[in-house]
Amino acid sequence: MELDDLRDYTNQKNAYMIHSGISVLTITPNRVTAQAVIGPTSLNVNGGLHGGVYFTLADAASGVLCRADGRKYVTECADIRFLKGAREGTIVATAILLHRGRRSCVVQVDITDEDGVRLALFTANFACVGDDYHK
């Protein structure tokens, strides 16, 4: 599958990403950018963006990056550091491949606001669970 096809397939078929307002913007073998538009249902009781949105955006972007090699992956473990809150606008995740092995991937994700201010830092390990993403 070509990388643009992977982007389009993910944006059209990943029901949870669609539900969460997340879309993949760009994809290369070593980098993915994705975004989430903050809406009223994204906010916590304090009026800030719910931490789960940051996590879901980062996990989605990093999962797509792992799948850029055509294989299936699942999140094995992940860690997020919240640095600053957002209340409106769009947040952007930039996932960078740190390691790709035969059985695993390690990805780091910077989450920023529209002005490039870092809001969170996410790292995750993914386990390869299949040789063909579409099967």
VENLIN-V307241 format. One record per backbone hydrogen bond with DSSP energy under -1.0 kcal/mol. CO is the residue of the C=O (numbers start at 1). NH is the residue of the N-H. Records with the same first field share a line. If there is no record, write none. Layout:
CO = NH ; NH
This chain:
2 = 6
3 = 7
4 = 8
5 = 9
6 = 10
7 = 11
8 = 12
9 = 13
10 = 14
13 = 15
14 = 18
15 = 19
16 = 20
17 = 22
18 = 21
21 = 37
23 = 35
26 = 33
30 = 97
31 = 28
32 = 95
33 = 25 ; 26
34 = 93
35 = 23
36 = 91
39 = 42
42 = 50
44 = 47
48 = 44
50 = 53
51 = 55
52 = 56
53 = 57
54 = 58
55 = 59
56 = 60
57 = 61
58 = 62
59 = 63
60 = 64
61 = 65
62 = 66
63 = 67
65 = 68
66 = 69
67 = 70
70 = 133
72 = 129
74 = 127
77 = 125
79 = 123
81 = 121
86 = 49
89 = 38
91 = 36
92 = 112
93 = 34
94 = 110
95 = 32
96 = 108
99 = 106
103 = 128
104 = 101
105 = 126
106 = 98 ; 99
107 = 124
108 = 96
109 = 122
110 = 94
111 = 119 ; 120
112 = 92
113 = 116
117 = 113
119 = 83 ; 84
120 = 111
121 = 81
122 = 109
123 = 79
124 = 107
125 = 76 ; 77
126 = 105
127 = 74
130 = 72
132 = 135
